[in-house]
């Protein structure tokens, strides 16, 4: 089967890099397009000092907004570099960045929006503090609820 619309959740971890490399092979062989996505959550951008009340120079809301803005800028830089990598490999690519709280649901939402016919996801990722709060693996949740095939790459 030729997959034309391949979604790759990307967070910079070695597992997401492996997933992207696999997706590039699939897209190149079938003439598909890669849609990279990154989900930024407050849990993985708020520093531990802020959680303990050590940062008093800004209100919680202001601090959260500044941190999310900074995280979005870093994500754009990271994804732009990966777009260039895909294009160098002869594969068209685009990206989405979402700032929300439920990584798996956000990935599924992007898959629906982009009409993905395949999701290629790393078996693990960078979760930071949100990993502690998480009751299950993002890749497991995505594979359970996706309406298209999911390839989990180790």
Protein Blocks (a to p, Z undefined) as FASTA:
>chain_A
ZZfbdcdddehiaklmmmmmmmmmmmmmnopacdddddddfklmccfklmnopamkbcfk
lmmmmmmmmmmmmmmmmmmmmmmmmmmnopacdddddddfblmlmmmmmmmmnopabdcd
dfbdcekjmlmmpmbdfklmmmmmpcbdcdddZZ
